Structures are given as structure tokens and as C-alpha cells.
Amino acid sequence: MGPSDRHPVLAFGRGCGWLLMFVWSCGWSVTLLFDAAIARTTFKQLQALTFATVDGRVIDSRIVESPGEITTYQAKLQYRYAVGGREWTGDRYRHSLAALELRHAERIVVAYPTGAKTTVYYNPANPAESLLSPGLAAEDFFGVLCLTPFNIVMVGSWILTARMLRGRRGTVSADLQVLDDGSQLRARPPRLEALGAASLLALPVSLLSIVAIGVTVGAVPSGAAVAVAWGAVIVAARFGYRAAHPAHQELKIDRVGGTLTLPGRSWRDPAVPIPLSEIVDIRLREDPVRNSENKFERVYSCAVLWVNKEGKTAEATWLEQSARSSTEQLVAWLREQCLRP
């Protein structure tokens, strides 16, 4: 912690920033209520697949209109069935909404007209609990898709809040994943950064997919439309994850071959193999960079200096981050691994 970190005004500002971030995260956490509702519906629908079945008859099938700013429609069904010599009446089509649009309500009413025979799924432990359509449908997956951007913002907000509380940004040495099998040592930052990149790409794609479905298909889309939307989100997330995967920032020390391999500055850059015998120094490097507010801030990295084939001193860096203290720990650790007498 430097002198600026102990300045009371700066400390107060960081404290206010963390408090605002905490309140923001708490506000977004209302998403958990909707997550719980969808989780409950999903559980109920899957549980219904284990229900017993019995023949029943539809005694009422109609469309109910709910006027408002946006008029919605719902298919109202009523059916009778007999279990254990007793007659029961049910009115549930699914645990989720039967329909929100006229054409979808009409489709259900046409499929279950008044007087038609139908298969009723009922809970053997409680025959009064029944429904006509068990399992998951496109609308269930669309509901999860609609909550995806909100969940991404909520989780990201809490991660940022936790990092602000710990007073750090970027990767720290304590989070470094080190794999050592004796002959080779591999060190990489945690996968959290890659997951963050995947989320940043999945967020806009999921929003665009929801809007596209709402405009072209409607509130209760087909399975094909939902499949295409989820496919786009998964592809975007996978691309983001692969682009920022820790493997692209992995440092390797081959003790048998006597080399240190540094990753490139991006996932497309080739790795840089360096003979351990040619390394002359490993030190802290400090660089000014412009942030999102167009102001300069300092970033730190491990700089490895070695003598190349032309006899000149070359330099490569590893793990650029904003925390000086953690970078100093990384430098000390890397010196210990590569500059042992």
C-alpha cells in the first residue's frame, strides 16, 4: 500500500465507491426472485414427467382476455379424471403461463377442445395435483434466456464489489494457478478473467436475441427460434472464453529442456521460448496507460530480459496488471524459479 492509498480523501472516495457498488449489486439481486420462480417451474415440469397417467375428458376450453396496455390472452382449460374410484377436476395445462398471445392461446384451445379425451398426468401421492403438458418446452428455455443478461450483470456486480472490498483489480499472485510435475512448471492466472470475457460477449448477444425473438416470433417462441438464440449466445460466450482463456497467458518452465516460455501479448501471438541460461534479469516493469476516462494510470508486469541469438538484450513481459504489490510478488517468485544459482 503506497502513500496515496493511505490518504484519507482517497480512502473516503474508495469507501463511497464501494458502498455505491454494494447498493447497486443488492438492487440487481432482485433477479434472484425471478431465477427462483423459473427454477421452481422447471422443477415442477420435470417432476411431472414421473407422474402417473389416466384418461380424462376436457369439460371446458376457452380463451380469457386480459385487457391492459398490452392485451394478453390465456387458454383456460378444465378437465375431469378418475383416480381410485374418485373423480377429480383439474385446470392446469402447464406450471408456466399457458399463453400470452392470441395465436398461442388458440393453438392450445384447438388442441384441447371441449369434450375431447386427453391424457392427464397426476401425482400419485396427491391425485388432486395434475396437468396436461409435463416436461420442458421452448417457453421455459426462452424464460431462462430472458434472465441471462440480468444474471450476468448481477454476478458481475458482486464480483466487482468483492474486488473493491479487497482493494485490488486484476490478477494477484495469490490467485496464480501453479502446476508442477517436477520436470515442467506451468503458471496461469485464474479462469475468472476468461469467464468475464465470455460474459461480456454473451450479454449483448442475449439481449439482441431476446429483442429479435420478441419482434419476429412473439412472447412464446418456437423451439427452433429459441435454439438459434441459445446457439448464438453459446458461440459468443465460447469465443470470448477462448480469447481470454488462461492457457493463452500460461507461463511454462521446462526444467529438462532448460527453457522459459512466455505467452504472447494476445491469444493470437506466438509464445516466446527463452533459454534459462540466457536470462540476465527479471524485474518489475511500470507503464502508463490510458483508462476509460482518458486518464493515465500505471500498470505493472513481470519483465524478463535475456540475450537473444544476435547477442542483444531482448525483453518480454508477463501478466500486466494494476496492483504493484502483487506484481512484485510475481517477480520475486519468477526470479526464484529462473535465476537460481
N, C-alpha and C positions, 0 to 999 in steps of 0.2 A: 504494500500500500504506500503510495507516494504522498507528498505533502498536499497535493491537490485533493486527494481522496479524503484527507482529514479536515479540509476546510469546512467550517460549519455551514456556510451558504450552499456549497455544493452538496454537502451531506443532506441538508434540508430539501434541496431540489430533487435529489435522488429518492428521498423518502416520500415526497409528494408524488413523484412519478410512479413509484411502486404502488402507492395507495390507490392512485387512479387506475392503474393496470389491474389491481386486485378487484376493484369495484366493477370494472369493465368485464373481467373474467366471470365474476359472480352473476352479472346480468346475462351473459351468454349461456350460463349454466342452466337456464330455464329450458334449454334444448333437451336436457336430460329427461324432463317430463314427457316430451314427445317421443324420445327414444324408448322410454319405459312403456308408453302406450303401444308403440309398434311392436316392441318385444313381447308384450302380453298378447297382442293379436296374433303374432306369428306362432307363439307357443300354443295358443288355443286352436289355431287352424291345423297345426301339425298333430296336436293331441287328438283331434277329431278323426285323423286317419286310423286310429286304433279303436274307434267306436264300433259297436255292433250295428248291423243294418236291419231294416224291416221295411216292408212295403207300406206306403202311406198314400194319401189322396189329398190333393190341393183343394181347399174349400173356399179360398178367396185369393184372387190375384189381381192387383191393381197398381196404378201409378199415383203417388202422392206428390203434389207440387208444393214447394216451399218458396213463396214469393219473398223478394228482398231486392237488394241492389243487384244481386246476381241470382236469378231464379234457378233453383236446383230441383232435381226430381229423384225420387227414391221408389224402388219397387217394394211394395208391401205384400208379403205372402203369408198365408195361414194354411196349415195342413194338419191332418189328423193321422195318428198311427196308434197301434195297439201293442203293448208290451206286458206280458204276464197276465193276460186277461183283463187288463185295464186300458181304457182309451185315453190318449194324451193329445194335446193340441200344442203345436209349435209355430213360431213365426220368424225364426231366424234363417236367413239364407246363408250368410257368412258372418263372422265376427266383425269384419270390417264393413264399411258402408256398402250397401248393395249397388248404388249408382249415384252419380252426381249430375249426369246429363240425361236428357230425354231419350236419346237413342240407346243408351246403355240400359236404362230402366225398361224401355220397350223390349229390348233383347231378352231380359230376364223374364218379363211377363209372358212373352211369346213362348219361351222355353218351359214355363210352368203355368199353363193356363188353368183356370178354374175347372175342377172336375177331373183333371189329369192324374194318373197314377204316377208316383215318384218313389225313389229310394230315400229313406230317412236314416240319417246317421244319429244314433243316440248313445249316451253314456250309460253303460250297463249298471254302474254304481248309482246313477241318478237319471232314470229314464225321462225325467222332465227336461233334461238338457239335450237339445238336439239341434241339427242344422241340415241343410241340403247340399252344401258345397264345401267339403273338407279340403285340406291341403293349401298350398300356396298358389297364388295367381299373379298375373302381371301387375295388378294394382298394389300388391304387397311389396314387390321389388321397386316399384315406382315411388312408394312411400319412403323407402329407405334412401332412394336416390335424392328425393326432395330434402331430406335431412342431412345428406352428406356435406354440403358446403357449410351448414351451420355447425356441424360437429367438427369440421376441420378448423373453423375459426375458434370454436370453444377450446379445443385441445391445444391449439397453437397459443392462445391467450394464456392458458395456465402454464404452459412451458416457459413462455416469456416472463410471466410473473415469478416463477420459481428461479429463473436465472437472474432476474433483477434483485431478488431477495438475497441470492448468494453473491451478488455484486460482480458478476462476470458475464462476458459474452464470448462466444466461440468455444473452441475445444480447449480443455485443460489437461495437464499431464496425468491427473488422477483418473481421467476417463480413457486414457490410452489403452487399447487392447493389444496385449503383447502375447505372441505365440512363440515359444522357444522349444524346439525339439533336439537341441544340442548342436546340430550341425548348421541349422539355419534359424535365424530370428526374424520374425515379422511383426511390425508395429503399425497400427492403423487407428484413426480416430473412431469414435463410436458411430453406430448406424443412424443416430438421431438426425444428423445433418442430411443424410440421404433420404430419410423419411420426410423431412421437412421439404426438400426439393420435390419429392413426389406429391406431397400435399399441395404445394403451391401451383403445380400444373393441374392437379385433379380438381382444384377449387373452381377455376373459370370454366373448365370443360363441363363439369357437372351443372353449373349454372346455365350455360348455353344449352345443354341437353334438355334441362327442365323446361326452359323457355321454348325451345324448338318443339318439344312434345306437346306442350300446352297450346301452342299456336296451330300446329298442323294436325294433331291427333285428338287432343282433349284431355280432360282430367282423369279419365280412366282409359289408358292407352292399351294397345295390343301387346302381346308378348314379344312380337318382332321389334316393335318400336323401343320397348324397354331394353331388349337385348342389345340393340345397336347403341343405345345411350350408355349402357353399362360398359360395353366394349370400348367405346371412345374414352370413358373415364379410366378404365384399367390400362389402356395403351398409353394414355398421357401420364398416369402415375408411374408406370413401369419405365417410361422414357426418362422421367425426372429422377427416379431412383437410380437407374443405371448411370446417368450423367454425373451424379454426385455420390455414387457408391464409395464407401471407404476403401474398397480394393484399389480404386484409382489414386488414392492418396497413401497407399501402403509402402512403407519402407522395409527393405529386406537387407539383412546382413548374412552373407554366406560365409561361414567360418571355414569351410573346407576349401572353397574357391578363393577366399580372401578378398571378397568384394562387398561394397555397399551399393545398393541400388535405390536411387531416389526416384519417386514418381515425377511425371511431368506436371506442369502448372495446371493442366486441364486433363480431362479423361481422354482426349484425342492425342495429346502429346506423348511421344515415346519416353520410356523410362531412361534414367541416366545411370549406367553402371560405373562404379568408381573403385579402382584397386585400393584396398585399405592401406597398402604401403605407400601410396602416393598422396594420401590425405595429410595436409600440413596444419590445418586448424579447423575447428568447429566453434562458431561464435554466434552471439545474438546479433540479428540484423534488424534495424529500425527503418521504416519507410513511411513517408507521409502519403495519405490517400484522401481523396475527396469523398465525403459521405453523401447521403441522400439530400442533405440540406446545403450541399455545395460548400461545406466547410472541411478544412483539413483535420484529420485525426491520425494518430500514429498506429501502425500495425507492426507486429513483430513476427519474426520467423527464425528458424534454425538455418544458419548459413554454413555450408560445407565448402571448404577451399582445398583444392588439390592441384597437382601438377599434371597437365594433360600430355598427350603424345608429342606436341610441339614444344614442350618444355616451358609452357606458360602457365600461370596460375589461373585456374578456372573456378567459378563459383556457382553453386546451385542452392536453392532454398527449399525448405520443407515446412509445411503446416503454418501458413500465415494466419495470425490471429491477433486479437486486440489486447490480450492480457499479457503484460510484460513478465510478471512473476512466474506464471505457468510456462511461458516460453523459456525463461531462464532455467527452469527445472528440466525442460526437454533438452536444452543444450547440454546441461551437466550430465544427463542420462546418456545422450548420444556420444559425448566425449568419452565417457566411461566405457562404452561398448566398442568404440572405434579407435581410440587413441591409447589403448592400454600399452604399457611398456613391455 
